[in-house]
């Protein structure tokens, strides 16, 4: 397991899609909140769809 995988939140029985939606398409970082929001690292928009 590499650093990026360890940074992801642990699975707790919830729908994985709830956090997959937070992954920035531009840099791959996980946003701090659900979309719609912006990536905290690069500022890319994470659309709510
Ligand atoms: Zn980003």
mmCIF file of the protein (N, C-alpha, C, O) and its ligand, coordinates in Angstrom:
data_MODEL
# 
_entry.id   MODEL 
# 
loop_
_entity.id 
_entity.type 
_entity.pdbx_number_of_molecules 
1 polymer     1 
2 non-polymer 1 
# 
_entity_poly.entity_id                      1 
_entity_poly.type                           'polypeptide(L)' 
_entity_poly.nstd_linkage                   no 
_entity_poly.nstd_monomer                   no 
_entity_poly.pdbx_seq_one_letter_code       
;(UNK)(UNK)(UNK)(UNK)(UNK)(UNK)(UNK)(UNK)(UNK)(UNK)(UNK)(UNK)(UNK)(UNK)(UNK)(UNK)
(UNK)(UNK)(UNK)(UNK)(UNK)(UNK)(UNK)(UNK)(UNK)(UNK)(UNK)(UNK)(UNK)(UNK)(UNK)(UNK)
(UNK)(UNK)(UNK)(UNK)(UNK)(UNK)(UNK)(UNK)(UNK)(UNK)(UNK)(UNK)(UNK)(UNK)(UNK)(UNK)
(UNK)
;
_entity_poly.pdbx_seq_one_letter_code_can   XXXXXXXXXXXXXXXXXXXXXXXXXXXXXXXXXXXXXXXXXXXXXXXXX 
_entity_poly.pdbx_strand_id                 A 
# 
loop_
_entity_poly_seq.entity_id 
_entity_poly_seq.num 
_entity_poly_seq.mon_id 
_entity_poly_seq.hetero 
1 1  UNK n 
1 2  UNK n 
1 3  UNK n 
1 4  UNK n 
1 5  UNK n 
1 6  UNK n 
1 7  UNK n 
1 8  UNK n 
1 9  UNK n 
1 10 UNK n 
1 11 UNK n 
1 12 UNK n 
1 13 UNK n 
1 14 UNK n 
1 15 UNK n 
1 16 UNK n 
1 17 UNK n 
1 18 UNK n 
1 19 UNK n 
1 20 UNK n 
1 21 UNK n 
1 22 UNK n 
1 23 UNK n 
1 24 UNK n 
1 25 UNK n 
1 26 UNK n 
1 27 UNK n 
1 28 UNK n 
1 29 UNK n 
1 30 UNK n 
1 31 UNK n 
1 32 UNK n 
1 33 UNK n 
1 34 UNK n 
1 35 UNK n 
1 36 UNK n 
1 37 UNK n 
1 38 UNK n 
1 39 UNK n 
1 40 UNK n 
1 41 UNK n 
1 42 UNK n 
1 43 UNK n 
1 44 UNK n 
1 45 UNK n 
1 46 UNK n 
1 47 UNK n 
1 48 UNK n 
1 49 UNK n 
# 
loop_
_struct_asym.id 
_struct_asym.entity_id 
A 1 
B 2 
# 
loop_
_chem_comp.id 
_chem_comp.type 
_chem_comp.mon_nstd_flag 
UNK 'L-peptide linking' . 
ZN  non-polymer         . 
# 
_pdbx_entity_nonpoly.entity_id   2 
_pdbx_entity_nonpoly.name        ? 
_pdbx_entity_nonpoly.comp_id     ZN 
# 
_pdbx_nonpoly_scheme.asym_id         B 
_pdbx_nonpoly_scheme.entity_id       2 
_pdbx_nonpoly_scheme.mon_id          ZN 
_pdbx_nonpoly_scheme.ndb_seq_num     1 
_pdbx_nonpoly_scheme.pdb_seq_num     101 
_pdbx_nonpoly_scheme.auth_seq_num    101 
_pdbx_nonpoly_scheme.pdb_mon_id      ZN 
_pdbx_nonpoly_scheme.auth_mon_id     ZN 
_pdbx_nonpoly_scheme.pdb_strand_id   A 
_pdbx_nonpoly_scheme.pdb_ins_code    . 
# 
loop_
_atom_site.group_PDB 
_atom_site.id 
_atom_site.type_symbol 
_atom_site.label_atom_id 
_atom_site.label_alt_id 
_atom_site.label_comp_id 
_atom_site.label_asym_id 
_atom_site.label_entity_id 
_atom_site.label_seq_id 
_atom_site.pdbx_PDB_ins_code 
_atom_site.Cartn_x 
_atom_site.Cartn_y 
_atom_site.Cartn_z 
_atom_site.occupancy 
_atom_site.B_iso_or_equiv 
_atom_site.pdbx_formal_charge 
_atom_site.auth_seq_id 
_atom_site.auth_comp_id 
_atom_site.auth_asym_id 
_atom_site.auth_atom_id 
_atom_site.pdbx_PDB_model_num 
ATOM   1   N  N  . UNK A 1 1  ? 0.867   -1.212 0.000   1.00 0.00 ? 1   UNK A N  1 
ATOM   2   C  CA . UNK A 1 1  ? 0.000   0.000  0.000   1.00 0.00 ? 1   UNK A CA 1 
ATOM   3   C  C  . UNK A 1 1  ? 0.891   1.246  0.000   1.00 0.00 ? 1   UNK A C  1 
ATOM   4   O  O  . UNK A 1 1  ? 1.865   1.323  0.748   1.00 0.00 ? 1   UNK A O  1 
ATOM   5   N  N  . UNK A 1 2  ? 0.551   2.199  -0.831  1.00 0.00 ? 2   UNK A N  1 
ATOM   6   C  CA . UNK A 1 2  ? 1.381   3.393  -0.895  1.00 0.00 ? 2   UNK A CA 1 
ATOM   7   C  C  . UNK A 1 2  ? 0.773   4.552  -0.099  1.00 0.00 ? 2   UNK A C  1 
ATOM   8   O  O  . UNK A 1 2  ? -0.299  4.415  0.492   1.00 0.00 ? 2   UNK A O  1 
ATOM   9   N  N  . UNK A 1 3  ? 1.457   5.672  -0.089  1.00 0.00 ? 3   UNK A N  1 
ATOM   10  C  CA . UNK A 1 3  ? 1.024   6.815  0.722   1.00 0.00 ? 3   UNK A CA 1 
ATOM   11  C  C  . UNK A 1 3  ? -0.391  7.276  0.369   1.00 0.00 ? 3   UNK A C  1 
ATOM   12  O  O  . UNK A 1 3  ? -1.182  7.573  1.265   1.00 0.00 ? 3   UNK A O  1 
ATOM   13  N  N  . UNK A 1 4  ? -0.714  7.338  -0.903  1.00 0.00 ? 4   UNK A N  1 
ATOM   14  C  CA . UNK A 1 4  ? -2.026  7.829  -1.327  1.00 0.00 ? 4   UNK A CA 1 
ATOM   15  C  C  . UNK A 1 4  ? -3.140  6.947  -0.809  1.00 0.00 ? 4   UNK A C  1 
ATOM   16  O  O  . UNK A 1 4  ? -4.187  7.444  -0.394  1.00 0.00 ? 4   UNK A O  1 
ATOM   17  N  N  . UNK A 1 5  ? -2.924  5.634  -0.828  1.00 0.00 ? 5   UNK A N  1 
ATOM   18  C  CA . UNK A 1 5  ? -3.960  4.725  -0.363  1.00 0.00 ? 5   UNK A CA 1 
ATOM   19  C  C  . UNK A 1 5  ? -4.147  4.827  1.137   1.00 0.00 ? 5   UNK A C  1 
ATOM   20  O  O  . UNK A 1 5  ? -5.270  4.730  1.630   1.00 0.00 ? 5   UNK A O  1 
ATOM   21  N  N  . UNK A 1 6  ? -3.069  5.021  1.862   1.00 0.00 ? 6   UNK A N  1 
ATOM   22  C  CA . UNK A 1 6  ? -3.187  5.154  3.314   1.00 0.00 ? 6   UNK A CA 1 
ATOM   23  C  C  . UNK A 1 6  ? -3.928  6.422  3.707   1.00 0.00 ? 6   UNK A C  1 
ATOM   24  O  O  . UNK A 1 6  ? -4.514  6.484  4.788   1.00 0.00 ? 6   UNK A O  1 
ATOM   25  N  N  . UNK A 1 7  ? -3.911  7.438  2.843   1.00 0.00 ? 7   UNK A N  1 
ATOM   26  C  CA . UNK A 1 7  ? -4.546  8.716  3.158   1.00 0.00 ? 7   UNK A CA 1 
ATOM   27  C  C  . UNK A 1 7  ? -6.063  8.650  3.051   1.00 0.00 ? 7   UNK A C  1 
ATOM   28  O  O  . UNK A 1 7  ? -6.771  9.513  3.568   1.00 0.00 ? 7   UNK A O  1 
ATOM   29  N  N  . UNK A 1 8  ? -6.556  7.610  2.371   1.00 0.00 ? 8   UNK A N  1 
ATOM   30  C  CA . UNK A 1 8  ? -7.997  7.506  2.220   1.00 0.00 ? 8   UNK A CA 1 
ATOM   31  C  C  . UNK A 1 8  ? -8.651  7.090  3.534   1.00 0.00 ? 8   UNK A C  1 
ATOM   32  O  O  . UNK A 1 8  ? -8.039  6.391  4.342   1.00 0.00 ? 8   UNK A O  1 
ATOM   33  N  N  . UNK A 1 9  ? -9.883  7.518  3.745   1.00 0.00 ? 9   UNK A N  1 
ATOM   34  C  CA . UNK A 1 9  ? -10.579 7.148  4.986   1.00 0.00 ? 9   UNK A CA 1 
ATOM   35  C  C  . UNK A 1 9  ? -10.866 5.653  5.005   1.00 0.00 ? 9   UNK A C  1 
ATOM   36  O  O  . UNK A 1 9  ? -11.022 5.032  3.954   1.00 0.00 ? 9   UNK A O  1 
ATOM   37  N  N  . UNK A 1 10 ? -10.935 5.081  6.194   1.00 0.00 ? 10  UNK A N  1 
ATOM   38  C  CA . UNK A 1 10 ? -11.203 3.649  6.296   1.00 0.00 ? 10  UNK A CA 1 
ATOM   39  C  C  . UNK A 1 10 ? -12.625 3.308  5.868   1.00 0.00 ? 10  UNK A C  1 
ATOM   40  O  O  . UNK A 1 10 ? -13.540 4.119  6.008   1.00 0.00 ? 10  UNK A O  1 
ATOM   41  N  N  . UNK A 1 11 ? -12.794 2.122  5.357   1.00 0.00 ? 11  UNK A N  1 
ATOM   42  C  CA . UNK A 1 11 ? -14.139 1.687  4.997   1.00 0.00 ? 11  UNK A CA 1 
ATOM   43  C  C  . UNK A 1 11 ? -14.908 1.377  6.274   1.00 0.00 ? 11  UNK A C  1 
ATOM   44  O  O  . UNK A 1 11 ? -14.410 0.688  7.164   1.00 0.00 ? 11  UNK A O  1 
ATOM   45  N  N  . UNK A 1 12 ? -16.102 1.885  6.348   1.00 0.00 ? 12  UNK A N  1 
ATOM   46  C  CA . UNK A 1 12 ? -16.893 1.666  7.563   1.00 0.00 ? 12  UNK A CA 1 
ATOM   47  C  C  . UNK A 1 12 ? -18.271 1.127  7.208   1.00 0.00 ? 12  UNK A C  1 
ATOM   48  O  O  . UNK A 1 12 ? -19.220 1.289  7.975   1.00 0.00 ? 12  UNK A O  1 
ATOM   49  N  N  . UNK A 1 13 ? -18.378 0.509  6.089   1.00 0.00 ? 13  UNK A N  1 
ATOM   50  C  CA . UNK A 1 13 ? -19.654 -0.060 5.683   1.00 0.00 ? 13  UNK A CA 1 
ATOM   51  C  C  . UNK A 1 13 ? -20.507 0.887  4.864   1.00 0.00 ? 13  UNK A C  1 
ATOM   52  O  O  . UNK A 1 13 ? -21.574 0.510  4.380   1.00 0.00 ? 13  UNK A O  1 
ATOM   53  N  N  . UNK A 1 14 ? -20.035 2.124  4.706   1.00 0.00 ? 14  UNK A N  1 
ATOM   54  C  CA . UNK A 1 14 ? -20.792 3.087  3.911   1.00 0.00 ? 14  UNK A CA 1 
ATOM   55  C  C  . UNK A 1 14 ? -20.567 2.863  2.424   1.00 0.00 ? 14  UNK A C  1 
ATOM   56  O  O  . UNK A 1 14 ? -19.759 2.022  2.032   1.00 0.00 ? 14  UNK A O  1 
ATOM   57  N  N  . UNK A 1 15 ? -21.274 3.607  1.611   1.00 0.00 ? 15  UNK A N  1 
ATOM   58  C  CA . UNK A 1 15 ? -21.128 3.496  0.168   1.00 0.00 ? 15  UNK A CA 1 
ATOM   59  C  C  . UNK A 1 15 ? -19.794 4.120  -0.250  1.00 0.00 ? 15  UNK A C  1 
ATOM   60  O  O  . UNK A 1 15 ? -19.580 5.307  -0.004  1.00 0.00 ? 15  UNK A O  1 
ATOM   61  N  N  . UNK A 1 16 ? -18.909 3.369  -0.863  1.00 0.00 ? 16  UNK A N  1 
ATOM   62  C  CA . UNK A 1 16 ? -17.608 3.920  -1.270  1.00 0.00 ? 16  UNK A CA 1 
ATOM   63  C  C  . UNK A 1 16 ? -17.742 5.108  -2.189  1.00 0.00 ? 16  UNK A C  1 
ATOM   64  O  O  . UNK A 1 16 ? -16.869 5.976  -2.211  1.00 0.00 ? 16  UNK A O  1 
ATOM   65  N  N  . UNK A 1 17 ? -18.829 5.164  -2.954  1.00 0.00 ? 17  UNK A N  1 
ATOM   66  C  CA . UNK A 1 17 ? -19.014 6.266  -3.894  1.00 0.00 ? 17  UNK A CA 1 
ATOM   67  C  C  . UNK A 1 17 ? -19.097 7.609  -3.173  1.00 0.00 ? 17  UNK A C  1 
ATOM   68  O  O  . UNK A 1 17 ? -18.832 8.654  -3.769  1.00 0.00 ? 17  UNK A O  1 
ATOM   69  N  N  . UNK A 1 18 ? -19.467 7.582  -1.880  1.00 0.00 ? 18  UNK A N  1 
ATOM   70  C  CA . UNK A 1 18 ? -19.618 8.842  -1.163  1.00 0.00 ? 18  UNK A CA 1 
ATOM   71  C  C  . UNK A 1 18 ? -18.286 9.558  -1.021  1.00 0.00 ? 18  UNK A C  1 
ATOM   72  O  O  . UNK A 1 18 ? -18.249 10.787 -0.955  1.00 0.00 ? 18  UNK A O  1 
ATOM   73  N  N  . UNK A 1 19 ? -17.184 8.800  -0.973  1.00 0.00 ? 19  UNK A N  1 
ATOM   74  C  CA . UNK A 1 19 ? -15.887 9.479  -0.915  1.00 0.00 ? 19  UNK A CA 1 
ATOM   75  C  C  . UNK A 1 19 ? -15.160 9.455  -2.239  1.00 0.00 ? 19  UNK A C  1 
ATOM   76  O  O  . UNK A 1 19 ? -14.287 10.289 -2.481  1.00 0.00 ? 19  UNK A O  1 
ATOM   77  N  N  . UNK A 1 20 ? -15.506 8.506  -3.109  1.00 0.00 ? 20  UNK A N  1 
ATOM   78  C  CA . UNK A 1 20 ? -14.898 8.513  -4.441  1.00 0.00 ? 20  UNK A CA 1 
ATOM   79  C  C  . UNK A 1 20 ? -15.251 9.802  -5.173  1.00 0.00 ? 20  UNK A C  1 
ATOM   80  O  O  . UNK A 1 20 ? -14.469 10.306 -5.979  1.00 0.00 ? 20  UNK A O  1 
ATOM   81  N  N  . UNK A 1 21 ? -16.437 10.328 -4.882  1.00 0.00 ? 21  UNK A N  1 
ATOM   82  C  CA . UNK A 1 21 ? -16.877 11.569 -5.534  1.00 0.00 ? 21  UNK A CA 1 
ATOM   83  C  C  . UNK A 1 21 ? -16.003 12.739 -5.120  1.00 0.00 ? 21  UNK A C  1 
ATOM   84  O  O  . UNK A 1 21 ? -15.934 13.755 -5.813  1.00 0.00 ? 21  UNK A O  1 
ATOM   85  N  N  . UNK A 1 22 ? -15.326 12.585 -3.968  1.00 0.00 ? 22  UNK A N  1 
ATOM   86  C  CA . UNK A 1 22 ? -14.485 13.681 -3.485  1.00 0.00 ? 22  UNK A CA 1 
ATOM   87  C  C  . UNK A 1 22 ? -13.093 13.692 -4.091  1.00 0.00 ? 22  UNK A C  1 
ATOM   88  O  O  . UNK A 1 22 ? -12.340 14.645 -3.891  1.00 0.00 ? 22  UNK A O  1 
ATOM   89  N  N  . UNK A 1 23 ? -12.747 12.665 -4.818  1.00 0.00 ? 23  UNK A N  1 
ATOM   90  C  CA . UNK A 1 23 ? -11.396 12.602 -5.377  1.00 0.00 ? 23  UNK A CA 1 
ATOM   91  C  C  . UNK A 1 23 ? -11.258 13.591 -6.528  1.00 0.00 ? 23  UNK A C  1 
ATOM   92  O  O  . UNK A 1 23 ? -12.028 13.564 -7.488  1.00 0.00 ? 23  UNK A O  1 
ATOM   93  N  N  . UNK A 1 24 ? -10.273 14.454 -6.412  1.00 0.00 ? 24  UNK A N  1 
ATOM   94  C  CA . UNK A 1 24 ? -10.047 15.473 -7.430  1.00 0.00 ? 24  UNK A CA 1 
ATOM   95  C  C  . UNK A 1 24 ? -9.644  14.828 -8.754  1.00 0.00 ? 24  UNK A C  1 
ATOM   96  O  O  . UNK A 1 24 ? -8.712  14.025 -8.788  1.00 0.00 ? 24  UNK A O  1 
ATOM   97  N  N  . UNK A 1 25 ? -10.343 15.172 -9.858  1.00 0.00 ? 25  UNK A N  1 
ATOM   98  C  CA . UNK A 1 25 ? -9.998  14.614 -11.167 1.00 0.00 ? 25  UNK A CA 1 
ATOM   99  C  C  . UNK A 1 25 ? -8.689  15.167 -11.703 1.00 0.00 ? 25  UNK A C  1 
ATOM   100 O  O  . UNK A 1 25 ? -8.083  14.580 -12.599 1.00 0.00 ? 25  UNK A O  1 
ATOM   101 N  N  . UNK A 1 26 ? -8.256  16.287 -11.160 1.00 0.00 ? 26  UNK A N  1 
ATOM   102 C  CA . UNK A 1 26 ? -7.045  16.918 -11.668 1.00 0.00 ? 26  UNK A CA 1 
ATOM   103 C  C  . UNK A 1 26 ? -5.783  16.404 -10.982 1.00 0.00 ? 26  UNK A C  1 
ATOM   104 O  O  . UNK A 1 26 ? -4.774  16.157 -11.642 1.00 0.00 ? 26  UNK A O  1 
ATOM   105 N  N  . UNK A 1 27 ? -5.835  16.241 -9.651  1.00 0.00 ? 27  UNK A N  1 
ATOM   106 C  CA . UNK A 1 27 ? -4.609  15.865 -8.934  1.00 0.00 ? 27  UNK A CA 1 
ATOM   107 C  C  . UNK A 1 27 ? -4.768  14.612 -8.089  1.00 0.00 ? 27  UNK A C  1 
ATOM   108 O  O  . UNK A 1 27 ? -3.780  14.082 -7.581  1.00 0.00 ? 27  UNK A O  1 
ATOM   109 N  N  . UNK A 1 28 ? -6.002  14.127 -7.930  1.00 0.00 ? 28  UNK A N  1 
ATOM   110 C  CA . UNK A 1 28 ? -6.214  12.880 -7.210  1.00 0.00 ? 28  UNK A CA 1 
ATOM   111 C  C  . UNK A 1 28 ? -6.320  13.027 -5.710  1.00 0.00 ? 28  UNK A C  1 
ATOM   112 O  O  . UNK A 1 28 ? -6.438  12.028 -5.001  1.00 0.00 ? 28  UNK A O  1 
ATOM   113 N  N  . UNK A 1 29 ? -6.281  14.254 -5.207  1.00 0.00 ? 29  UNK A N  1 
ATOM   114 C  CA . UNK A 1 29 ? -6.393  14.470 -3.767  1.00 0.00 ? 29  UNK A CA 1 
ATOM   115 C  C  . UNK A 1 29 ? -7.841  14.325 -3.320  1.00 0.00 ? 29  UNK A C  1 
ATOM   116 O  O  . UNK A 1 29 ? -8.764  14.566 -4.097  1.00 0.00 ? 29  UNK A O  1 
ATOM   117 N  N  . UNK A 1 30 ? -8.033  13.932 -2.069  1.00 0.00 ? 30  UNK A N  1 
ATOM   118 C  CA . UNK A 1 30 ? -9.370  13.793 -1.536  1.00 0.00 ? 30  UNK A CA 1 
ATOM   119 C  C  . UNK A 1 30 ? -9.810  15.116 -0.914  1.00 0.00 ? 30  UNK A C  1 
ATOM   120 O  O  . UNK A 1 30 ? -9.130  15.655 -0.041  1.00 0.00 ? 30  UNK A O  1 
ATOM   121 N  N  . UNK A 1 31 ? -10.960 15.638 -1.373  1.00 0.00 ? 31  UNK A N  1 
ATOM   122 C  CA . UNK A 1 31 ? -11.469 16.891 -0.843  1.00 0.00 ? 31  UNK A CA 1 
ATOM   123 C  C  . UNK A 1 31 ? -11.951 16.704 0.591   1.00 0.00 ? 31  UNK A C  1 
ATOM   124 O  O  . UNK A 1 31 ? -12.230 15.584 1.019   1.00 0.00 ? 31  UNK A O  1 
ATOM   125 N  N  . UNK A 1 32 ? -12.048 17.812 1.333   1.00 0.00 ? 32  UNK A N  1 
ATOM   126 C  CA . UNK A 1 32 ? -12.425 17.755 2.742   1.00 0.00 ? 32  UNK A CA 1 
ATOM   127 C  C  . UNK A 1 32 ? -13.929 17.602 2.946   1.00 0.00 ? 32  UNK A C  1 
ATOM   128 O  O  . UNK A 1 32 ? -14.370 17.297 4.054   1.00 0.00 ? 32  UNK A O  1 
ATOM   129 N  N  . UNK A 1 33 ? -14.712 17.807 1.911   1.00 0.00 ? 33  UNK A N  1 
ATOM   130 C  CA . UNK A 1 33 ? -16.159 17.750 2.034   1.00 0.00 ? 33  UNK A CA 1 
ATOM   131 C  C  . UNK A 1 33 ? -16.772 17.223 0.755   1.00 0.00 ? 33  UNK A C  1 
ATOM   132 O  O  . UNK A 1 33 ? -16.101 17.128 -0.272  1.00 0.00 ? 33  UNK A O  1 
ATOM   133 N  N  . UNK A 1 34 ? -18.056 16.879 0.818   1.00 0.00 ? 34  UNK A N  1 
ATOM   134 C  CA . UNK A 1 34 ? -18.735 16.357 -0.359  1.00 0.00 ? 34  UNK A CA 1 
ATOM   135 C  C  . UNK A 1 34 ? -18.881 17.438 -1.419  1.00 0.00 ? 34  UNK A C  1 
ATOM   136 O  O  . UNK A 1 34 ? -18.968 18.622 -1.092  1.00 0.00 ? 34  UNK A O  1 
ATOM   137 N  N  . UNK A 1 35 ? -18.908 17.039 -2.688  1.00 0.00 ? 35  UNK A N  1 
ATOM   138 C  CA . UNK A 1 35 ? -19.182 17.986 -3.764  1.00 0.00 ? 35  UNK A CA 1 
ATOM   139 C  C  . UNK A 1 35 ? -20.596 18.548 -3.625  1.00 0.00 ? 35  UNK A C  1 
ATOM   140 O  O  . UNK A 1 35 ? -21.423 17.892 -2.991  1.00 0.00 ? 35  UNK A O  1 
ATOM   141 N  N  . UNK A 1 36 ? -20.925 19.705 -4.167  1.00 0.00 ? 36  UNK A N  1 
ATOM   142 C  CA . UNK A 1 36 ? -19.980 20.518 -4.937  1.00 0.00 ? 36  UNK A CA 1 
ATOM   143 C  C  . UNK A 1 36 ? -19.031 21.287 -4.041  1.00 0.00 ? 36  UNK A C  1 
ATOM   144 O  O  . UNK A 1 36 ? -19.449 21.902 -3.060  1.00 0.00 ? 36  UNK A O  1 
ATOM   145 N  N  . UNK A 1 37 ? -17.748 21.249 -4.381  1.00 0.00 ? 37  UNK A N  1 
ATOM   146 C  CA . UNK A 1 37 ? -16.728 21.967 -3.633  1.00 0.00 ? 37  UNK A CA 1 
ATOM   147 C  C  . UNK A 1 37 ? -15.525 22.142 -4.545  1.00 0.00 ? 37  UNK A C  1 
ATOM   148 O  O  . UNK A 1 37 ? -15.596 21.878 -5.745  1.00 0.00 ? 37  UNK A O  1 
ATOM   149 N  N  . UNK A 1 38 ? -14.433 22.586 -3.969  1.00 0.00 ? 38  UNK A N  1 
ATOM   150 C  CA . UNK A 1 38 ? -13.205 22.735 -4.740  1.00 0.00 ? 38  UNK A CA 1 
ATOM   151 C  C  . UNK A 1 38 ? -12.093 21.931 -4.084  1.00 0.00 ? 38  UNK A C  1 
ATOM   152 O  O  . UNK A 1 38 ? -12.065 21.748 -2.867  1.00 0.00 ? 38  UNK A O  1 
ATOM   153 N  N  . UNK A 1 39 ? -11.187 21.462 -4.914  1.00 0.00 ? 39  UNK A N  1 
ATOM   154 C  CA . UNK A 1 39 ? -10.048 20.707 -4.403  1.00 0.00 ? 39  UNK A CA 1 
ATOM   155 C  C  . UNK A 1 39 ? -9.189  21.626 -3.520  1.00 0.00 ? 39  UNK A C  1 
ATOM   156 O  O  . UNK A 1 39 ? -8.833  22.728 -3.940  1.00 0.00 ? 39  UNK A O  1 
ATOM   157 N  N  . UNK A 1 40 ? -8.857  21.178 -2.302  1.00 0.00 ? 40  UNK A N  1 
ATOM   158 C  CA . UNK A 1 40 ? -8.040  22.002 -1.401  1.00 0.00 ? 40  UNK A CA 1 
ATOM   159 C  C  . UNK A 1 40 ? -6.607  22.126 -1.875  1.00 0.00 ? 40  UNK A C  1 
ATOM   160 O  O  . UNK A 1 40 ? -5.880  23.008 -1.418  1.00 0.00 ? 40  UNK A O  1 
ATOM   161 N  N  . UNK A 1 41 ? -6.190  21.263 -2.777  1.00 0.00 ? 41  UNK A N  1 
ATOM   162 C  CA . UNK A 1 41 ? -4.798  21.269 -3.231  1.00 0.00 ? 41  UNK A CA 1 
ATOM   163 C  C  . UNK A 1 41 ? -4.596  22.118 -4.473  1.00 0.00 ? 41  UNK A C  1 
ATOM   164 O  O  . UNK A 1 41 ? -3.676  22.935 -4.524  1.00 0.00 ? 41  UNK A O  1 
ATOM   165 N  N  . UNK A 1 42 ? -5.455  21.932 -5.488  1.00 0.00 ? 42  UNK A N  1 
ATOM   166 C  CA . UNK A 1 42 ? -5.228  22.615 -6.758  1.00 0.00 ? 42  UNK A CA 1 
ATOM   167 C  C  . UNK A 1 42 ? -6.373  23.549 -7.152  1.00 0.00 ? 42  UNK A C  1 
ATOM   168 O  O  . UNK A 1 42 ? -6.248  24.310 -8.112  1.00 0.00 ? 42  UNK A O  1 
ATOM   169 N  N  . UNK A 1 43 ? -7.492  23.495 -6.414  1.00 0.00 ? 43  UNK A N  1 
ATOM   170 C  CA . UNK A 1 43 ? -8.583  24.428 -6.683  1.00 0.00 ? 43  UNK A CA 1 
ATOM   171 C  C  . UNK A 1 43 ? -9.529  23.986 -7.781  1.00 0.00 ? 43  UNK A C  1 
ATOM   172 O  O  . UNK A 1 43 ? -10.432 24.739 -8.147  1.00 0.00 ? 43  UNK A O  1 
ATOM   173 N  N  . UNK A 1 44 ? -9.352  22.791 -8.317  1.00 0.00 ? 44  UNK A N  1 
ATOM   174 C  CA . UNK A 1 44 ? -10.256 22.303 -9.361  1.00 0.00 ? 44  UNK A CA 1 
ATOM   175 C  C  . UNK A 1 44 ? -11.648 22.101 -8.767  1.00 0.00 ? 44  UNK A C  1 
ATOM   176 O  O  . UNK A 1 44 ? -11.793 21.739 -7.599  1.00 0.00 ? 44  UNK A O  1 
ATOM   177 N  N  . UNK A 1 45 ? -12.660 22.338 -9.586  1.00 0.00 ? 45  UNK A N  1 
ATOM   178 C  CA . UNK A 1 45 ? -14.031 22.141 -9.130  1.00 0.00 ? 45  UNK A CA 1 
ATOM   179 C  C  . UNK A 1 45 ? -14.378 20.663 -9.095  1.00 0.00 ? 45  UNK A C  1 
ATOM   180 O  O  . UNK A 1 45 ? -14.046 19.907 -10.008 1.00 0.00 ? 45  UNK A O  1 
ATOM   181 N  N  . UNK A 1 46 ? -15.062 20.263 -8.010  1.00 0.00 ? 46  UNK A N  1 
ATOM   182 C  CA . UNK A 1 46 ? -15.599 18.915 -7.927  1.00 0.00 ? 46  UNK A CA 1 
ATOM   183 C  C  . UNK A 1 46 ? -17.119 19.036 -8.029  1.00 0.00 ? 46  UNK A C  1 
ATOM   184 O  O  . UNK A 1 46 ? -17.783 19.371 -7.049  1.00 0.00 ? 46  UNK A O  1 
ATOM   185 N  N  . UNK A 1 47 ? -17.667 18.765 -9.208  1.00 0.00 ? 47  UNK A N  1 
ATOM   186 C  CA . UNK A 1 47 ? -19.106 18.949 -9.433  1.00 0.00 ? 47  UNK A CA 1 
ATOM   187 C  C  . UNK A 1 47 ? -19.937 17.941 -8.666  1.00 0.00 ? 47  UNK A C  1 
ATOM   188 O  O  . UNK A 1 47 ? -19.502 16.818 -8.412  1.00 0.00 ? 47  UNK A O  1 
ATOM   189 N  N  . UNK A 1 48 ? -21.130 18.356 -8.304  1.00 0.00 ? 48  UNK A N  1 
ATOM   190 C  CA . UNK A 1 48 ? -22.044 17.482 -7.588  1.00 0.00 ? 48  UNK A CA 1 
ATOM   191 C  C  . UNK A 1 48 ? -22.935 16.756 -8.570  1.00 0.00 ? 48  UNK A C  1 
ATOM   192 O  O  . UNK A 1 48 ? -23.998 17.258 -8.935  1.00 0.00 ? 48  UNK A O  1 
ATOM   193 N  N  . UNK A 1 49 ? -22.521 15.601 -8.994  1.00 0.00 ? 49  UNK A N  1 
ATOM   194 C  CA . UNK A 1 49 ? -23.376 14.795 -9.883  1.00 0.00 ? 49  UNK A CA 1 
ATOM   195 C  C  . UNK A 1 49 ? -23.171 13.340 -9.508  1.00 0.00 ? 49  UNK A C  1 
ATOM   196 O  O  . UNK A 1 49 ? -23.780 12.455 -10.109 1.00 0.00 ? 49  UNK A O  1 
HETATM 197 ZN ZN . ZN  B 2 .  ? -6.838  18.834 -7.163  1.00 0.00 ? 101 ZN  A ZN 1 
# 
